[in-house]
């Protein structure tokens, strides 16, 4: 990557607002983790850890919503067979 003197919001390449690289399921998460450790900045490590934690909470909540919706659909189908 080429370093820029200002934030990269409009140029080609990785944008400063793109956080996908830090998500736990990203294909390059091991390389990202090694690079972060080599920075030796505990604040950056804490921020990435917090971001991943929030991402996991959101993923878990979405999965639970799908499970509840499926349970509701199953219950409604069984209710129809009782009538």
N, C-alpha and C positions, 0 to 999 in steps of 0.2 A: 504494500500500500504506500501511496505517496502522502507525506505529511502536508497539510495545508495550514496556512496561518489563520484561517477563519473556519468556522463550522461548515461541514459539508451537507448542506440542505438541498442544493440544486445541481451539483455536478454528478457525473456518472460515478458508479462504484458504490461502496457501502455508505449509507447515509448515517448521520449522527443520531438519528431517531430510530434506527433499526435495531431492536433488541433481540431479534430472533437468534442471533449468534450465542446469546447467553442462556437460552432456554435449555432445560435439562434433557430434552429429547433431540436436540440438534446433533447432526452427524459429527460435527467438529468439536463437541463439548470437551473432549479430553485434551485437545490441543489448546482450546481456550483456557481450560483450567491450568494447564502448565504455564501458559503465558501470564495468566493472572498471578500465579504463585511467584513467578520470576520478577514481577513488578515490585514485590515486597511492600505492597501498600495495603494495610489491613482494612482501610476504609473502602477500597474498591472491592476487596474480597467480601466484606460484609454486605455491600450493596448488591452484588451478584447473588450472594446466598439468600438475601431477603427477596430479590426478584424471583428466584427459583422457587422459594417457599410460597410466594403469592401465586405463582403460575400453577404449582401443585394443588393449592387450595381451590383455585378456579376449575382446574381439570376434575378434581374430585367432586365438586359441587355439580358440574355439568353431568358427570357420570351418574350421580345420585338422582338428578332430575330425570334422566332417561329411565333409570330403574323404577322410579315412582310412576312415571307415565306408563310404562309397560305393565306395572302392577295394577294401575287403574284400568287400563284397557282390558286386561285379563279378568278383573273383577266385574266389569261391565258386561263382558261376553258371558260370564257365568250367570250373572243376574238375568240376562235375557233367556237363558235356558231354563231358569226356574219358573218364569211366568207362564 
